[in-house]
Amino acid sequence: MSNRTDIHDLIVVGGGMAGLTASAFAARAGHSVLLCDKEAVLGGLIHSFVRDGFTWDAGIRALEDSGIILPMLESLGIPVEFVRSPVSLGIEDRVIPVESPRNLADYEALLDHFFPESSTDVARIIKVIKRVIKHMDVLYGVENPAFKDLVHDRDYVFGKLLPWLARFLFTIGKINRMTMPVEEYLETLSDSRPLIDIIGQHFFKNTPAFFALSYFSLYLDYVYPVGGTGALPRAMEGYCVAKGVQIRKQTCITAVDPAGHTVTDQTGAAYGYRKLVWAADLKTLYRVVDIDALQEGRARNKARERAAALEAASGGDSGFTLYLAVDIEPAWFAAKSNGHFFYTPSRKGVGRGIHAELEAILAAASSDGERRFRQRAEEWIERYIGSTTFEISIPVLKDASLAPAGKTGLIISVLFDYALCDAARAGGWYEELKTLTEECLIGNLDATVYPGLRDAARSRFSYTPLSIARIIGSSEGAITGWAFTGSTMPAVNRIQNISRSVVTALPDIYQAGQWAYSPSGLPIAILTGKLAADRAMKMTCSH
């Protein structure tokens, strides 16, 4: 850029929670910030929208504080009103609440009821979950120091942080010994395949055991912003605007010149930066960056190696979400469960080979021919939906203003395969796949926990992994970081090393968000956004 007034101290690419956090803290420190996002609405996977009088949440359905979200908001002075978002768990005709640690006994009784021959195994699993809950109490047992004033808040440093640090260092070794896939770990505790499936199918494929078994603790931490999950990024955006952040929506960054310190958007407009935080898909960063513009040497070679490693990696699991508006009073649903409900329609579970079966169907697609491939794929979908675990969110049970009077909106999600949707699109039957999956979801709920649901439905629409890839921009439509199924994890993935997760192979460019760290989620996106901004501001000040 020839005019230095056009050079920003910091450019942030990606307006999800990581990008908003980085922008907010950099602007608060007095730096000039430009935030670019390809969509018309900021928030990424944290977003709410209104249709026909219903408020719907896109992306996550509730927030877990994890000692990060609330301290971040308090640090910035951003008011967001939250209500508790208690969870229920259900199998077939039995549903239990998860509202306190005492409900772990109810969970044990639930599993004993459906798997009486495995009661000893159930007890063994519950014992492990209790141990993991204690580890989680340590892991998130203090407000994260990244959002505290460590220089002036001596009560926090000496009264909370230092005593916690000793417990954390002792606990983290135990956590790191539970990194094997949860399915494999459960196999050391039980030989009951259905029992293992019922527990394990809540989570992404090959999720580390500690991360998966910690969910009972995370459920107790769930909160919900009044007005929908989108209230959080809207509040963050308002703060950024008030602090002078320039926000360019519907601006897709198509080129990055690390040597010239510029980014270029889809219109050809260029913007100069001193530091850049990339809070979007990392594959995209290394596809659009001009590595050859770097001088020959270690930096260029390292960047090329990183680009190749990311290109070979796969995004994590994706999901299918049905939005269903029904003419049923919210009280009818409240009598069955809380507003965040994990429900499995069959005690049989998905079965060990169901994912391998899909891979075989996809591999044989070209030799089978489109008609045979479609038939096999549709049969697989029907079996899968009939046995997998549903995540059901009912916003009106958390905030009564989020649906018209006497009506209820259901957000029904299952983990779903990107490659299957992509193959259906290529074969010309993508819309039929969506319709079939919607029908299977409604049919299973109508036949089990929600009798009469089909007749009461008034409108519906759905998002698939392809929708997520298009709107959010994540590779393979991933909803949380990198796949656990790869031979290596192409990111820092140990909590004690998280400060290094924001460093890239590119000079003056940092990374943040769900694609920088896995396992991830909203708290980690926020934390990496803050850490990336801290790094960028430190380097900017030093120059």
C-alpha positions in Angstrom: 0.0 0.0 0.0 1.4 3.4 -1.0 -0.5 5.4 1.6 0.4 4.4 5.1 -2.9 5.7 6.5 -4.4 2.6 4.7 -2.2 0.3 6.8 -4.0 -1.3 9.8 -2.1 -2.4 12.9 -4.1 -5.6 12.7 -6.3 -7.2 10.1 -8.5 -10.1 11.3 -9.9 -12.5 8.8 -13.0 -14.4 10.0 -15.8 -12.9 12.0 -16.6 -15.9 14.2 -16.1 -15.7 18.0 -12.3 -16.1 17.6 -12.1 -13.2 15.2 -14.4 -11.0 17.2 -12.4 -11.7 20.4 -9.1 -10.8 18.7 -10.6 -7.6 17.2 -12.1 -6.5 20.5 -9.0 -6.9 22.6 -6.7 -5.3 20.0 -9.1 -2.3 19.6 -9.4 -1.9 23.4 -5.6 -1.6 23.5 -5.8 1.3 21.0 -4.7 -0.5 17.8 -6.4 0.1 14.4 -8.3 -3.0 13.4 -10.0 -4.2 10.3 -12.2 -7.2 10.5 -13.3 -9.0 7.3 -15.9 -11.8 7.0 -17.3 -13.3 3.9 -20.9 -13.5 5.3 -23.4 -10.7 5.9 -23.8 -11.7 9.6 -20.9 -12.2 12.0 -20.7 -15.0 14.5 -19.8 -18.1 12.3 -21.1 -21.1 14.1 -22.6 -18.9 16.9 -25.6 -17.3 15.2 -29.4 -16.9 15.6 -32.0 -15.9 13.0 -35.7 -15.3 12.8 -38.1 -17.0 10.5 -41.9 -17.0 10.7 -41.9 -15.7 14.2 -39.5 -18.4 15.5 -35.9 -17.7 16.6 -33.6 -20.4 15.5 -30.0 -21.1 16.6 -27.4 -22.0 13.9 -24.3 -23.8 15.1 -24.1 -24.6 18.7 -27.2 -24.8 20.9 -25.7 -23.8 24.3 -22.5 -22.4 25.7 -20.2 -23.8 28.3 -18.3 -21.1 30.2 -15.2 -23.2 31.0 -13.8 -20.3 33.0 -13.4 -18.4 29.7 -16.6 -16.9 28.3 -17.8 -15.0 31.4 -14.3 -13.7 32.3 -13.9 -12.5 28.7 -17.1 -10.6 28.8 -16.4 -9.2 32.2 -12.9 -8.1 31.1 -14.4 -6.1 28.2 -17.4 -4.9 30.2 -19.9 -6.4 27.8 -23.3 -7.2 29.3 -24.9 -10.4 28.1 -27.8 -12.0 30.0 -27.6 -15.8 30.4 -30.0 -18.4 31.7 -29.1 -21.9 32.7 -29.5 -24.5 29.9 -30.0 -27.8 31.7 -29.7 -31.0 29.7 -31.7 -34.2 29.6 -30.5 -37.7 28.3 -32.9 -40.2 27.0 -33.0 -43.7 25.5 -36.2 -45.1 24.0 -39.0 -44.4 26.6 -36.8 -43.3 29.5 -35.5 -39.7 30.1 -33.4 -38.4 32.9 -32.3 -34.8 33.8 -28.7 -33.8 34.0 -28.8 -30.8 36.4 -26.4 -31.7 39.2 -23.7 -34.3 39.9 -26.3 -36.3 41.8 -27.9 -37.1 38.4 -24.9 -39.3 37.6 -26.7 -41.9 39.7 -29.8 -41.5 37.4 -27.5 -42.1 34.4 -26.1 -45.2 35.9 -29.7 -46.5 36.6 -30.7 -45.6 33.0 -27.8 -47.7 31.6 -28.5 -50.5 34.0 -32.1 -50.6 32.9 -31.2 -51.1 29.2 -28.1 -53.2 29.8 -28.8 -55.3 33.0 -26.3 -58.0 31.9 -23.6 -55.3 31.9 -24.2 -53.7 35.3 -20.7 -54.4 36.5 -19.3 -52.7 33.3 -21.7 -49.7 33.8 -20.5 -49.3 37.4 -16.9 -49.3 36.1 -17.7 -46.7 33.5 -19.5 -44.4 36.0 -16.5 -44.6 38.3 -14.3 -43.3 35.5 -16.7 -40.5 34.7 -16.7 -39.5 38.3 -12.9 -39.3 38.2 -13.0 -37.3 34.9 -15.5 -34.8 36.6 -12.9 -34.2 39.3 -10.2 -33.6 36.7 -12.6 -31.1 34.9 -13.2 -29.3 38.2 -9.4 -28.7 38.2 -9.0 -27.9 34.5 -11.6 -25.2 34.5 -11.6 -24.5 38.2 -10.3 -20.9 37.9 -11.1 -17.9 35.7 -8.7 -18.2 32.8 -5.7 -15.9 33.5 -5.7 -14.7 29.9 -8.6 -12.4 30.8 -7.3 -11.2 34.2 -5.1 -8.3 35.2 -2.1 -10.3 36.5 -0.2 -7.2 37.4 -2.7 -5.5 39.7 -5.1 -8.3 40.8 -2.9 -9.8 43.5 -5.9 -11.4 45.2 -6.5 -13.4 42.1 -2.9 -14.3 41.5 -2.0 -15.4 45.0 -5.4 -16.5 46.2 -6.6 -18.4 43.2 -4.1 -18.7 40.3 -1.0 -20.0 42.0 -2.9 -22.6 44.2 -4.8 -23.7 41.1 -1.6 -24.0 39.0 -0.2 -26.7 41.3 -3.4 -28.8 41.0 -3.4 -28.2 37.2 0.1 -29.5 36.7 -0.7 -32.5 38.8 -3.9 -33.2 36.9 -2.8 -32.6 33.3 -0.6 -35.7 33.3 -3.6 -37.8 34.2 -5.6 -36.1 31.4 -2.9 -36.8 28.8 -3.0 -40.5 29.7 -6.6 -40.6 28.4 -6.0 -39.6 24.8 -6.9 -42.8 23.1 -10.2 -42.8 21.1 -13.2 -43.1 23.4 -14.5 -46.2 21.6 -11.2 -48.0 22.3 -11.1 -46.8 25.9 -14.6 -48.1 26.6 -13.7 -51.4 25.1 -11.2 -51.8 28.0 -14.2 -51.3 30.4 -16.8 -53.4 28.7 -17.4 -56.0 26.0 -21.0 -54.9 25.4 -21.1 -53.4 21.9 -24.5 -51.7 22.4 -23.4 -50.2 25.7 -20.2 -48.8 24.2 -22.2 -47.4 21.2 -24.8 -45.7 23.4 -22.1 -43.8 25.3 -19.6 -43.3 22.4 -22.0 -42.2 19.7 -22.6 -38.9 21.3 -19.2 -37.8 20.2 -17.1 -37.3 17.1 -15.3 -40.3 15.6 -12.2 -41.2 17.6 -12.8 -38.4 20.1 -10.1 -38.7 22.9 -11.6 -40.5 25.9 -11.0 -37.7 28.4 -12.7 -35.1 26.1 -15.7 -37.4 25.6 -16.2 -38.6 29.1 -16.0 -35.1 30.4 -19.3 -34.2 28.8 -21.3 -35.1 31.9 -19.4 -32.3 33.6 -19.8 -29.9 30.7 -23.6 -30.4 30.6 -23.7 -29.0 34.1 -22.0 -25.8 32.8 -24.3 -25.1 29.9 -25.8 -21.6 29.7 -27.9 -19.9 27.1 -28.0 -16.2 26.1 -31.4 -14.6 26.4 -32.5 -13.9 22.8 -30.7 -16.9 21.3 -27.0 -17.9 20.9 -26.6 -15.1 18.4 -26.9 -12.5 21.2 -23.3 -13.2 22.1 -21.6 -12.3 18.8 -24.0 -9.4 18.4 -22.8 -8.0 21.7 -19.2 -8.5 20.7 -19.8 -6.8 17.3 -21.4 -3.8 19.1 -18.4 -3.5 21.3 -16.0 -3.7 18.4 -17.9 -1.0 16.5 -17.9 1.2 19.6 -14.1 0.8 19.9 -13.5 1.8 16.3 -13.0 -1.6 14.6 -13.7 -1.3 10.9 -15.9 -4.2 9.9 -16.2 -5.3 6.3 -18.9 -7.9 5.8 -19.5 -9.9 2.6 -15.7 -9.5 2.1 -13.9 -12.7 1.1 -10.1 -12.5 1.3 -8.8 -14.2 -1.8 -5.1 -13.5 -1.6 -2.5 -12.8 1.1 0.9 -11.4 0.3 3.0 -12.0 3.4 6.0 -10.1 1.9 4.0 -7.0 1.0 1.8 -7.3 4.1 -1.4 -7.0 2.2 -4.6 -9.0 1.7 -6.9 -8.7 -1.3 -10.6 -9.3 -1.4 -12.9 -10.7 -4.1 -13.3 -7.2 -5.7 -9.6 -6.7 -6.0 -9.4 -4.2 -3.2 -6.2 -4.5 -1.2 -5.7 -3.7 2.5 -2.3 -3.3 4.3 -1.5 -4.7 7.7 1.3 -4.8 10.2 0.0 -8.0 11.7 -2.7 -10.4 10.6 -4.8 -12.8 12.6 -6.4 -15.5 10.5 -9.5 -16.7 12.3 -11.0 -18.8 9.5 -10.2 -22.1 7.8 -6.5 -22.8 7.8 -6.6 -24.8 4.5 -8.0 -21.6 2.9 -5.2 -19.5 4.3 -2.5 -21.7 2.9 -4.3 -21.9 -0.5 -4.6 -18.1 -0.9 -1.2 -17.0 0.6 1.6 -16.3 -1.8 4.3 -18.4 -0.3 6.6 -17.8 -3.2 6.6 -14.1 -2.3 8.7 -15.0 0.7 12.5 -14.9 0.5 14.2 -18.3 -0.1 15.1 -19.9 3.2 13.7 -21.5 6.2 10.5 -19.5 6.5 9.5 -20.3 2.9 10.3 -24.0 3.3 8.5 -24.2 6.6 5.4 -22.5 5.1 5.4 -25.0 2.1 5.6 -27.9 4.5 2.8 -26.6 6.6 0.6 -26.0 3.5 1.2 -29.6 2.3 0.4 -31.0 5.8 -2.8 -29.1 6.0 -3.9 -30.0 2.5 -3.5 -33.7 3.4 -5.5 -33.3 6.6 -9.3 -33.7 6.9 -11.8 -31.6 8.7 -13.7 -33.1 11.6 -17.2 -34.5 11.7 -20.1 -32.5 10.3 -23.8 -32.5 11.0 -27.3 -32.5 9.6 -29.8 -30.2 11.3 -33.6 -30.1 10.9 -35.5 -27.0 11.9 -39.1 -28.0 12.7 -42.0 -25.7 13.7 -44.9 -27.5 15.3 -48.4 -26.6 16.6 -47.8 -28.0 20.1 -47.6 -26.1 23.3 -44.1 -25.8 24.8 -45.4 -27.3 28.0 -45.9 -30.6 26.3 -42.2 -30.8 25.5 -41.2 -29.4 28.9 -43.0 -32.4 30.5 -40.7 -34.7 28.6 -37.3 -33.1 28.8 -35.3 -30.0 29.4 -34.7 -27.6 26.5 -31.4 -29.3 25.5 -32.1 -33.0 25.0 -29.8 -35.8 23.8 -32.0 -38.7 22.7 -31.3 -42.1 21.3 -34.3 -43.9 19.8 -32.9 -47.4 20.1 -30.9 -49.2 22.8 -29.1 -51.1 20.0 -26.9 -48.1 19.1 -25.4 -47.5 15.7 -23.2 -50.6 15.7 -19.4 -50.9 15.3 -19.4 -51.3 11.5 -21.8 -48.6 10.4 -19.2 -46.0 9.5 -17.0 -48.6 7.8 -20.1 -49.6 5.9 -20.7 -46.1 4.6 -17.0 -45.8 3.6 -17.5 -49.1 1.6 -20.7 -47.7 -0.1 -18.9 -44.5 -1.1 -15.8 -46.4 -2.3 -18.0 -48.6 -4.6 -20.1 -45.7 -5.9 -18.5 -45.6 -9.3 -18.6 -49.3 -9.9 -22.1 -49.7 -8.5 -23.6 -47.1 -10.8 -25.7 -44.1 -9.6 -28.9 -46.0 -9.1 -27.4 -48.8 -7.0 -25.3 -46.3 -5.1 -28.3 -44.2 -4.2 -30.3 -47.2 -3.1 -27.5 -48.4 -0.8 -26.9 -45.0 0.6 -30.6 -44.4 1.3 -30.9 -47.7 3.1 -27.8 -46.7 5.2 -29.3 -43.4 6.1 -32.5 -45.0 7.3 -30.6 -47.5 9.5 -28.2 -44.8 10.8 -30.9 -42.3 11.8 -32.9 -45.0 13.5 -30.0 -45.8 15.9 -27.8 -42.7 16.3 -28.2 -40.1 19.0 -30.1 -36.9 18.3 -29.3 -33.5 19.8 -32.5 -31.7 20.2 -32.7 -28.0 21.2 -35.9 -26.3 22.1 -35.2 -22.6 22.3 -38.6 -21.6 23.7 -38.0 -23.7 26.8 -35.0 -21.5 27.5 -36.5 -18.1 26.5 -40.3 -18.0 26.2 -40.0 -15.1 23.6 -38.4 -17.3 21.0 -41.5 -18.9 19.5 -45.1 -17.7 18.7 -47.7 -18.3 21.4 -48.8 -22.0 21.6 -46.1 -23.2 19.2 -42.7 -24.8 19.5 -39.6 -24.8 17.4 -37.4 -27.9 17.5 -33.8 -27.9 16.3 -32.9 -31.6 15.7 -29.3 -32.5 14.8 -27.3 -35.7 14.1 -23.6 -36.1 13.1 -23.6 -36.6 9.4 -21.1 -37.3 6.6 -19.9 -34.6 4.2 -18.7 -37.0 1.6 -22.1 -38.6 1.4 -23.8 -35.3 0.8 -21.2 -34.3 -1.8 -21.7 -37.6 -3.7 -25.5 -37.0 -3.6 -25.0 -33.5 -5.0 -22.8 -34.9 -7.8 -25.3 -37.6 -8.6 -28.2 -35.1 -8.8 -30.2 -36.3 -5.7 -29.0 -34.0 -3.0 -32.5 -32.6 -2.4 -33.9 -36.1 -2.1 -31.2 -36.9 0.4 -32.3 -33.9 2.5 -35.9 -34.9 2.3 -35.2 -38.5 3.2 -33.1 -37.5 6.2 -35.8 -35.1 7.4 -38.4 -37.8 7.2 -36.3 -40.3 9.1 -35.7 -37.8 11.9 -39.4 -36.9 12.2 -40.5 -40.5 11.8 -38.2 -41.8 14.6 -39.3 -39.1 17.0 -43.0 -39.5 16.1 -42.7 -43.3 16.8 -40.9 -42.9 20.1 -40.6 -39.9 22.4 -42.8 -37.4 20.5 -46.0 -39.2 19.3 -48.1 -37.0 17.0 -45.1 -34.9 16.0 -45.6 -35.6 12.3 -49.2 -34.4 12.2 -48.4 -31.3 14.3 -45.5 -30.2 12.0 -46.3 -27.0 10.1 -43.0 -26.1 8.4 -39.5 -27.4 8.2 -36.1 -26.8 6.6 -32.6 -28.2 7.0 -28.9 -27.6 6.8 -26.4 -30.2 5.7 -22.6 -30.5 5.8 -22.6 -28.8 2.4 -24.5 -25.9 3.9 -22.0 -25.6 6.7 -19.1 -25.7 4.3 -20.7 -22.9 2.1 -21.7 -20.6 5.0 -19.0 -21.1 7.5 -16.2 -22.0 5.0 -14.8 -24.9 7.0 -13.2 -27.7 5.1 -15.5 -30.7 4.8 -18.1 -28.8 6.6 -16.4 -29.5 9.9 -18.1 -28.2 13.0 -15.2 -28.5 15.4 -11.6 -28.6 14.3 -9.6 -31.4 12.7 -10.7 -35.0 12.4 -9.5 -37.3 15.1 -9.3 -40.1 12.6 -6.2 -38.9 10.8 -2.7 -40.4 11.4 -1.6 -37.1 13.0 -3.4 -34.0 14.4 -2.2 -31.1 12.3 -2.5 -28.7 15.2 -1.4 -28.2 18.8 -3.8 -30.4 20.7 -2.7 -30.3 24.3 -4.1 -27.7 26.6 -0.8 -26.9 28.3 0.6 -25.9 24.9 -2.3 -23.8 23.8 -0.3 -20.6 23.7 1.8 -22.1 20.8 -1.4 -22.9 18.8 -1.7 -19.4 17.5 1.7 -19.4 15.8 1.9 -20.0 12.0 4.7 -20.7 9.6 4.1 -17.3 8.0 5.8 -14.0 9.2 3.5 -11.6 11.1 0.5 -13.9 10.6 -1.2 -15.6 13.6 -4.1 -18.1 13.6 -7.1 -18.4 15.9 -10.3 -20.4 16.3 -11.6 -23.9 15.9 -9.1 -24.6 13.1 -6.1 -23.8 15.2 -6.8 -26.2 18.0 -8.6 -29.5 18.5 -10.5 -30.6 20.4 -12.0 -27.2 20.2 -15.3 -25.4 20.7 -16.4 -22.0 21.7 -14.3 -21.4 24.8 -11.1 -22.5 22.9 -12.1 -20.3 19.9 -12.4 -17.3 22.3 -9.2 -18.1 24.1 -7.1 -18.5 21.0 -8.6 -15.3 19.7 -7.3 -13.5 22.8 -3.9 -15.2 22.6 -3.5 -14.4 18.9 -4.3 -10.7 19.6 -1.9 -10.6 22.5 0.9 -12.0 20.3 0.1 -9.6 17.5 -0.1 -6.6 19.8 3.2 -7.5 21.5 5.0 -7.8 18.2 3.4 -4.6 16.8 4.5 -2.6 19.9 8.0 -4.0 19.7 8.3 -2.5 16.2 
